[in-house]
Amino acid sequence: MSEEDVLYTVSDGVATITINRPKKYNALNIAVVERLREFFKQAEDDDAVRVVILTGAGEKAFGAGADISEFEGKDSKSVRPLAENGQALCTYIESMSKPVIAAVNGFALGGGCEIAMACDIRYASANARFGQPEINLGIIPGFGGTVRLPRLVGLGMAKELVYTGDQITAGEAHEIGLVNKVFESVEALRDGAMALAKKLALKPGVAVRVAKQSLNNAWQLPLKESLEFEVDVFCEVFDTEDMKEGVDAFLNKREAHFKHK
């Protein structure tokens, strides 16, 4: 893998991670998945980073799925590392303490769609296309698609998309809840994703972190345990400097300046 196959930049509290294989429609191979995991960990460990944007280079693709050339000659044992690494990346994105925005430009298919689903918020350009086309290769999604897709769009719609392998437009993805917002162009998408990231970067970091964890618990834990966790962290944030700053700013009709602690 070229060192430039994944790019990483930080500006104004926002880390931007870019899959940079435009000639291959930003296809995902094992090396790219591992590099993505390294950069997400770098963003998680950097206190200067408040929000992460994940996108693809160019205008044609966010991530057009796995690099199919790596499937040739694989059997059930030799393909396992690819699936395990892909799932580990998606789980890491989902569980990291900072918000992650997927800025989906063009094709988000297979593993590309699955990685986007692991992000907290999905923005898309009008030319974006989403799908889980693995069925057309005689296989199924392996980065968590059969698990996250029904939770986002409902079981019936997820079954239709997985069984048929059909692609859907950005507008259709918005209608079923797979996408938060659609922008007319890739340029407008990038501007919109950055505007949202900068907005979130100014929010109190501790509260954002526990809010993300509590929201994720609604997917993973029984109702009673999720509610108990929410009460616990709701109380804990009352001991933060940010809470005191936020309340004082509200009462005194001024802008809050959070320190993320």
C-alpha positions in Angstrom: 0.0 0.0 0.0 1.2 3.5 -0.8 1.6 5.7 2.3 -0.8 8.1 0.5 -3.7 5.6 0.2 -5.2 7.1 3.3 -4.7 10.8 4.2 -4.9 12.5 7.6 -5.1 16.2 8.4 -6.2 18.2 11.5 -7.5 21.8 11.5 -9.5 23.7 14.1 -10.2 20.6 16.2 -11.4 18.6 13.2 -9.5 15.5 11.9 -10.2 14.6 8.3 -9.4 11.1 7.2 -9.6 10.5 3.5 -9.5 7.2 1.6 -7.2 8.2 -1.3 -7.5 5.6 -4.0 -9.7 7.4 -6.5 -8.5 5.4 -9.5 -9.8 2.3 -7.8 -13.0 4.0 -6.5 -11.4 4.1 -3.1 -11.8 0.3 -2.7 -10.9 -1.2 0.6 -8.1 -3.7 1.0 -6.6 -5.1 4.2 -3.8 -2.5 4.2 -6.3 0.4 3.8 -8.5 -0.9 6.6 -5.5 -1.2 8.9 -4.3 2.3 8.0 -7.8 3.7 8.7 -7.8 2.0 12.1 -4.4 3.6 12.9 -5.6 7.1 11.9 -8.9 6.8 13.9 -6.9 5.8 17.0 -4.6 8.7 16.4 -7.6 11.0 16.3 -9.0 9.4 19.5 -5.7 9.9 21.4 -5.2 13.5 20.3 -6.8 15.9 22.8 -6.7 18.6 20.2 -9.2 16.6 18.0 -12.8 17.1 18.9 -14.5 15.6 15.8 -13.6 13.4 12.9 -14.7 13.5 9.3 -14.3 10.4 7.1 -14.5 10.8 3.3 -13.2 9.6 0.0 -10.9 11.4 -2.5 -12.4 12.7 -5.7 -16.1 12.9 -6.6 -16.9 9.4 -7.7 -16.6 7.3 -4.6 -16.5 7.4 -0.8 -15.6 3.7 -0.7 -16.7 1.2 -3.4 -16.4 -1.8 -1.1 -13.7 -4.4 -0.8 -11.0 -4.8 -3.3 -12.5 -7.9 -5.1 -9.0 -8.9 -6.4 -8.2 -10.0 -2.8 -11.1 -12.5 -2.8 -9.5 -14.7 -5.5 -8.3 -18.0 -4.1 -9.7 -17.2 -0.6 -11.5 -19.9 1.5 -13.3 -19.7 4.8 -10.1 -19.6 6.8 -8.0 -17.3 4.7 -10.7 -14.7 4.3 -11.4 -14.4 8.0 -8.7 -11.7 8.7 -10.4 -9.4 6.2 -13.8 -9.7 7.8 -12.4 -9.5 11.4 -10.3 -6.4 10.6 -13.2 -4.7 8.9 -15.5 -5.4 11.8 -12.8 -4.2 14.2 -12.5 -0.9 12.4 -16.3 -0.3 12.3 -16.6 -1.2 16.0 -13.8 1.2 16.9 -15.4 4.0 14.9 -18.7 3.4 16.6 -17.3 3.2 20.1 -14.7 6.0 20.1 -15.5 8.9 22.3 -15.6 11.6 19.6 -18.3 12.2 17.0 -17.5 10.8 13.5 -19.1 12.3 10.4 -19.2 10.3 7.1 -19.1 12.7 4.2 -20.3 10.3 1.4 -19.3 11.5 -2.0 -20.3 9.0 -4.8 -20.4 5.3 -4.3 -20.6 3.8 -0.8 -21.0 0.1 -1.5 -20.2 -3.0 0.5 -17.5 -2.2 3.0 -17.8 1.4 2.2 -21.4 1.5 3.1 -20.7 -0.5 6.2 -18.0 1.9 7.4 -20.3 4.8 6.8 -23.0 3.1 8.9 -20.5 2.9 11.8 -20.1 6.6 11.8 -22.4 8.8 14.0 -23.8 11.0 11.2 -23.9 10.5 7.5 -24.0 13.4 5.1 -24.1 12.7 1.3 -23.8 14.5 -2.0 -26.6 14.1 -4.5 -24.4 11.8 -6.6 -23.9 9.3 -3.8 -25.1 5.7 -4.2 -25.5 3.2 -1.3 -25.7 -0.5 -1.4 -24.7 -3.9 -0.1 -24.0 -5.7 -3.4 -22.2 -8.7 -1.9 -25.1 -11.1 -2.8 -24.1 -10.7 -6.5 -20.7 -12.3 -5.7 -22.3 -15.2 -3.9 -21.4 -13.8 -0.5 -22.9 -11.5 2.2 -21.8 -8.3 4.0 -18.9 -9.0 6.4 -18.0 -5.7 8.0 -21.3 -5.6 10.1 -23.8 -4.7 7.4 -26.4 -7.3 8.3 -26.3 -6.0 11.9 -26.2 -2.2 11.5 -28.3 -1.8 8.4 -31.6 -3.1 10.0 -31.0 -1.0 13.1 -30.8 2.1 10.9 -33.5 1.5 8.3 -35.6 -1.3 9.7 -35.5 -5.1 9.1 -37.7 -5.2 6.0 -35.8 -2.6 4.1 -32.5 -4.1 5.2 -33.5 -7.5 3.9 -34.5 -6.1 0.5 -31.2 -4.3 0.1 -29.1 -7.2 1.2 -31.1 -9.9 -0.7 -31.2 -7.9 -4.0 -27.8 -6.2 -3.8 -29.5 -3.1 -5.4 -28.0 0.4 -5.1 -30.1 3.3 -3.9 -29.7 7.0 -4.5 -28.8 9.6 -1.9 -32.4 10.8 -1.9 -33.7 7.3 -1.3 -31.1 6.7 1.5 -32.4 9.9 3.1 -36.0 8.8 2.9 -35.3 5.5 4.7 -33.1 7.1 7.4 -29.7 5.9 6.2 -28.5 9.5 5.5 -29.0 12.6 7.6 -28.8 15.2 4.9 -28.2 15.4 1.1 -26.2 18.2 -0.6 -26.4 19.2 -4.2 -22.7 18.8 -5.0 -19.6 17.2 -3.5 -18.2 20.7 -2.8 -21.4 21.6 -0.8 -21.1 18.3 1.0 -17.6 19.0 2.1 -18.5 22.5 3.3 -21.6 21.1 5.1 -19.7 18.3 6.8 -17.0 20.7 8.0 -19.5 23.2 9.2 -21.2 20.5 11.3 -17.8 19.3 12.6 -16.8 22.8 13.7 -20.1 23.2 15.4 -19.7 19.9 17.3 -16.1 20.8 18.1 -17.4 23.7 20.2 -19.8 21.6 22.2 -18.7 20.3 25.7 -16.5 17.3 25.1 -17.4 15.3 28.2 -21.2 15.7 27.6 -20.7 14.7 23.9 -18.7 11.6 24.9 -21.3 10.3 27.4 -24.2 11.2 25.1 -22.6 9.1 22.3 -22.1 6.2 24.7 -25.6 6.4 26.1 -27.1 6.6 22.6 -25.1 3.5 21.5 -26.3 1.7 24.6 -29.8 1.9 23.2 -28.7 -0.4 20.4 -26.8 -2.8 22.5 -28.3 -3.1 26.0 -31.7 -3.9 27.5 -33.9 -0.9 28.2 -33.4 -1.0 32.0 -29.6 -1.0 31.8 -29.6 1.8 29.2 -31.8 3.9 31.4 -29.7 3.3 34.4 -26.6 4.3 32.5 -28.2 7.5 31.3 -29.1 8.5 34.9 -25.5 7.8 36.0 -23.8 9.9 33.4 -26.5 12.6 33.6 -25.6 13.0 37.2 -21.8 12.8 36.5 -21.8 15.7 34.1 -23.1 18.0 36.8 -19.6 17.7 38.3 -17.8 19.0 35.2 -16.5 22.5 34.6 -18.4 22.6 31.3 -21.7 22.2 33.1 -21.0 25.1 35.4 -19.9 27.2 32.4 -22.9 26.3 30.3 -25.4 27.1 33.0 -23.7 30.4 33.9 -23.6 31.4 30.3 -27.2 30.7 29.8 -28.3 32.6 32.9 -26.2 35.6 32.0 -27.2 35.5 28.4 -23.6 35.1 27.0 -21.9 32.6 24.8 -20.5 29.6 26.5 -16.8 28.7 26.2 -16.3 25.1 27.0 -13.0 23.5 28.2 -14.1 19.9 27.6 -13.6 18.9 31.2 
